[in-house]
């Protein structure tokens, strides 16, 4: 047994001599530099990420500028007429309108037919400018008005103003909406903004006529037509069946169209 241990000793010593020692870490001058971020100070500088503007950022700047203009001018009262035109009719006109329906009820061996007739006075002046569906029109109007409210504008509600004025007049005067509307416009309103939509084959489906009138002087401040098409969002790469393509966000929807209209209108004030 001792002889065997003696025999193995030279082999163990030889293995220690043959196995190489771990090599020290060495740099590779032919390799590209490694990115140096906040955790690697002293590294080479890198190009910053390209700035991509937020969609609608330009509109936000207009809204802020309009808010500044409004405050600097004493917060003038603004009345917004959405899909309603201030025409030259000073008196509301009516006509008699009669409508009816035939109703037939059938029972075993019995058939009963009745005629239901309704007569009423129909207003022929005033009312909506364009026959746009209520829900669709409300989408545009809400976003348009809200853009002015968010900017800090002093917006006056037409219906509330007319109700307030009509409460001080006799019953026979209240049915004349044109007359009540004229009185309401004299209640300290500084600017009237009319937005008149027309159906057309534009990208948004509409062509809007916008008119701004300074009521104390009856001076037209601006009048223009636009389809209200909003700018697309920033372009980015999207995977498609044929590979990656550059696409932009389509922002053509009622909310963005209305905000674009509001920004175009606000620019006419300053």
C-alpha positions as CSV (number, residue, x, y, z in Angstrom):
1,X,0.0,0.0,0.0
2,X,2.7,2.5,0.8
3,X,4.4,1.7,-2.5
4,X,1.2,2.5,-4.4
5,X,1.0,6.0,-2.8
6,X,4.6,6.7,-3.7
7,X,3.9,5.8,-7.3
8,X,1.0,8.1,-7.6
9,X,2.8,11.1,-6.1
10,X,4.9,11.8,-9.3
11,X,1.8,11.6,-11.5
12,X,-0.1,14.2,-9.3
13,X,2.9,16.5,-9.5
14,X,3.1,16.1,-13.2
15,X,-0.6,17.0,-13.7
16,X,0.0,20.2,-11.7
17,X,2.7,21.1,-14.1
18,X,0.8,20.3,-17.3
19,X,-2.6,22.1,-16.5
20,X,-2.2,25.8,-17.6
21,X,-3.1,28.6,-15.3
22,X,-6.1,30.8,-16.1
23,X,-5.3,33.5,-18.6
24,X,-5.6,37.2,-17.5
25,X,-8.4,39.3,-19.1
26,X,-7.1,41.0,-22.2
27,X,-8.7,43.8,-24.3
28,X,-9.6,43.4,-28.0
29,X,-8.6,46.6,-29.8
30,X,-10.4,45.4,-32.9
31,X,-13.8,45.3,-31.2
32,X,-16.3,48.3,-31.4
33,X,-16.8,50.4,-28.2
34,X,-19.4,49.3,-25.7
35,X,-22.4,51.6,-25.0
36,X,-21.8,53.6,-21.9
37,X,-24.9,54.5,-20.1
38,X,-25.4,56.0,-16.7
39,X,-24.0,52.8,-15.2
40,X,-20.8,53.0,-17.3
41,X,-19.3,56.5,-16.8
42,X,-16.5,57.6,-18.9
43,X,-17.7,55.7,-22.0
44,X,-18.1,57.2,-25.5
45,X,-21.0,59.5,-26.2
46,X,-24.1,58.1,-28.0
47,X,-26.7,59.8,-30.2
48,X,-29.9,60.8,-28.3
49,X,-33.2,59.3,-29.3
50,X,-35.0,61.2,-32.0
51,X,-37.7,63.5,-30.7
52,X,-41.2,62.4,-31.8
53,X,-43.8,65.2,-31.4
54,X,-47.0,64.2,-29.6
55,X,-50.1,64.0,-31.9
56,X,-52.1,67.1,-31.4
57,X,-49.3,69.0,-29.7
58,X,-49.7,72.0,-32.0
59,X,-53.4,72.2,-31.1
60,X,-52.5,72.3,-27.4
61,X,-50.2,75.2,-28.0
62,X,-53.1,77.1,-29.8
63,X,-55.4,76.4,-26.9
64,X,-52.9,77.8,-24.5
65,X,-52.3,80.9,-26.6
66,X,-56.0,81.5,-26.9
67,X,-56.4,81.2,-23.1
68,X,-53.7,83.8,-22.7
69,X,-55.4,86.1,-25.2
70,X,-58.7,85.7,-23.4
71,X,-57.3,86.6,-20.0
72,X,-55.4,89.6,-21.5
73,X,-58.6,90.9,-23.0
74,X,-60.7,90.7,-19.9
75,X,-62.3,87.2,-20.6
76,X,-64.8,88.4,-23.3
77,X,-68.1,86.5,-23.3
78,X,-68.3,84.1,-26.3
79,X,-71.6,82.6,-27.6
80,X,-71.2,79.5,-29.7
81,X,-73.8,78.7,-32.4
82,X,-73.3,75.1,-33.4
83,X,-75.3,74.1,-36.5
84,X,-77.4,77.2,-36.1
85,X,-77.3,80.3,-38.2
86,X,-78.0,83.9,-37.2
87,X,-80.2,84.7,-40.2
88,X,-81.9,88.0,-41.1
89,X,-85.3,86.9,-39.9
90,X,-86.2,89.1,-37.0
91,X,-89.6,87.5,-36.3
92,X,-90.4,83.8,-36.0
93,X,-92.9,82.7,-38.6
94,X,-95.3,79.7,-38.2
95,X,-97.6,77.7,-40.4
96,X,-100.4,75.3,-39.6
97,X,-99.4,71.7,-40.0
98,X,-101.7,68.7,-39.9
99,X,-100.6,65.1,-39.8
100,X,-102.6,61.9,-39.4
101,X,-102.3,58.2,-39.3
102,X,-104.7,55.3,-40.1
103,X,-104.9,52.6,-37.5
104,X,-106.6,49.3,-38.2
105,X,-107.4,46.7,-35.6
106,X,-108.5,43.2,-36.6
107,X,-110.3,40.7,-34.3
108,X,-112.1,37.5,-35.2
109,X,-115.0,38.6,-37.4
110,X,-114.4,42.4,-36.7
111,X,-112.2,45.0,-38.5
112,X,-112.0,48.5,-37.0
113,X,-110.3,51.4,-38.8
114,X,-109.6,54.8,-37.2
115,X,-107.9,58.0,-38.3
116,X,-105.7,59.9,-35.8
117,X,-105.2,63.5,-36.8
118,X,-102.9,66.1,-35.2
119,X,-102.9,69.8,-35.9
120,X,-100.2,72.2,-34.7
121,X,-98.3,75.3,-35.5
122,X,-94.9,74.5,-37.2
123,X,-92.0,77.0,-37.0
124,X,-90.6,77.9,-40.4
125,X,-87.8,80.2,-39.3
126,X,-84.8,79.4,-37.0
127,X,-84.0,75.9,-36.0
128,X,-81.1,73.8,-37.1
129,X,-79.0,74.8,-40.1
130,X,-78.2,71.3,-41.4
131,X,-80.1,68.0,-40.9
132,X,-77.4,66.1,-39.1
133,X,-78.3,63.2,-36.9
134,X,-78.6,64.2,-33.2
135,X,-76.0,61.8,-31.9
136,X,-73.4,62.6,-34.6
137,X,-73.9,66.3,-34.2
138,X,-73.6,66.1,-30.5
139,X,-70.2,64.3,-30.8
140,X,-68.8,67.2,-32.8
141,X,-70.4,70.0,-30.8
142,X,-69.3,68.6,-27.4
143,X,-65.7,68.4,-28.4
144,X,-65.8,71.8,-30.1
145,X,-67.3,73.5,-27.0
146,X,-65.1,71.6,-24.6
147,X,-62.0,72.8,-26.4
148,X,-63.0,76.4,-25.7
149,X,-63.9,75.6,-22.1
150,X,-60.5,73.8,-21.4
151,X,-58.7,76.8,-22.8
152,X,-60.3,79.0,-20.2
153,X,-62.7,80.9,-22.5
154,X,-65.8,82.6,-21.1
155,X,-68.4,80.5,-23.0
156,X,-72.1,81.5,-22.7
157,X,-74.8,78.9,-23.3
158,X,-77.5,80.0,-25.8
159,X,-80.4,78.1,-24.4
160,X,-79.8,79.2,-20.8
161,X,-79.4,82.8,-21.9
162,X,-82.6,82.7,-23.9
163,X,-84.5,81.2,-21.0
164,X,-83.2,83.8,-18.7
165,X,-84.3,86.6,-21.0
166,X,-87.7,85.1,-21.8
167,X,-88.6,85.0,-18.1
168,X,-89.0,88.7,-18.1
169,X,-91.4,88.9,-21.0
170,X,-95.1,88.2,-21.6
171,X,-96.4,84.9,-23.0
172,X,-97.0,86.3,-26.5
173,X,-93.4,87.4,-26.8
174,X,-91.9,84.1,-25.7
175,X,-93.1,82.3,-28.8
176,X,-91.1,84.6,-31.0
177,X,-87.7,82.9,-30.7
178,X,-86.0,85.4,-33.1
179,X,-87.0,88.3,-30.9
180,X,-85.9,86.5,-27.7
181,X,-82.6,85.5,-29.4
182,X,-82.0,89.1,-30.4
183,X,-82.5,90.3,-26.8
184,X,-80.2,87.5,-25.5
185,X,-77.4,88.7,-27.8
186,X,-77.5,92.1,-26.1
187,X,-76.9,90.6,-22.6
188,X,-73.2,91.4,-22.6
189,X,-72.1,88.9,-25.3
190,X,-68.9,90.1,-27.0
191,X,-68.3,87.5,-29.7
192,X,-70.7,85.2,-31.6
193,X,-69.1,82.1,-33.3
194,X,-71.3,80.3,-35.9
195,X,-70.3,76.9,-37.1
196,X,-72.3,75.7,-40.1
197,X,-71.7,72.2,-41.3
198,X,-72.6,71.0,-44.8
199,X,-72.3,67.4,-46.1
200,X,-69.7,67.1,-48.8
201,X,-67.3,64.6,-50.3
202,X,-64.3,65.7,-48.2
203,X,-62.2,63.4,-46.1
204,X,-64.2,64.3,-43.0
205,X,-67.5,64.2,-44.8
206,X,-68.2,67.8,-44.0
207,X,-67.3,71.3,-45.1
208,X,-67.6,73.8,-42.2
209,X,-68.3,77.5,-42.6
210,X,-67.2,79.4,-39.5
211,X,-68.0,83.1,-38.9
212,X,-66.9,85.2,-36.0
213,X,-68.8,88.4,-35.2
214,X,-68.0,91.1,-32.7
215,X,-71.5,91.8,-31.5
216,X,-71.1,95.3,-29.9
217,X,-69.9,96.7,-33.2
218,X,-71.5,94.0,-35.5
219,X,-68.1,93.7,-37.2
220,X,-67.2,90.5,-38.8
221,X,-63.8,89.4,-37.3
222,X,-63.3,86.4,-39.5
223,X,-65.1,84.0,-41.9
224,X,-63.6,80.9,-43.4
225,X,-64.4,77.4,-44.7
226,X,-62.6,74.2,-43.8
227,X,-63.1,70.5,-43.7
228,X,-61.5,70.3,-40.3
229,X,-59.2,67.4,-41.3
230,X,-56.7,66.8,-38.4
231,X,-53.1,66.1,-39.0
232,X,-52.0,62.4,-38.8
233,X,-49.9,61.2,-35.9
234,X,-46.1,60.5,-36.1
235,X,-45.0,57.8,-38.5
236,X,-43.7,54.5,-37.1
237,X,-42.7,51.1,-38.5
238,X,-45.4,48.4,-38.5
239,X,-45.0,44.7,-39.4
240,X,-47.0,43.8,-42.5
241,X,-47.2,40.6,-44.6
242,X,-44.6,42.0,-47.0
243,X,-42.3,43.3,-44.3
244,X,-42.1,46.5,-42.2
245,X,-43.7,49.6,-43.6
246,X,-43.9,53.1,-42.2
247,X,-47.4,54.2,-41.2
248,X,-49.0,57.2,-39.5
249,X,-51.9,57.2,-37.1
250,X,-55.1,58.2,-38.7
251,X,-56.7,60.8,-36.4
252,X,-59.7,61.5,-38.5
253,X,-62.6,61.1,-36.0
254,X,-65.3,63.4,-34.7
255,X,-63.3,64.5,-31.5
256,X,-60.1,65.4,-33.4
257,X,-62.0,67.1,-36.2
258,X,-63.9,69.2,-33.7
259,X,-60.7,70.2,-31.9
260,X,-59.1,71.1,-35.2
261,X,-62.1,73.3,-36.0
262,X,-61.8,74.9,-32.5
263,X,-58.0,75.6,-33.0
264,X,-58.6,77.1,-36.5
265,X,-61.3,79.3,-34.9
266,X,-59.1,80.4,-32.0
267,X,-56.3,81.5,-34.3
268,X,-58.6,84.2,-35.8
269,X,-58.7,85.9,-32.4
270,X,-55.0,86.7,-32.0
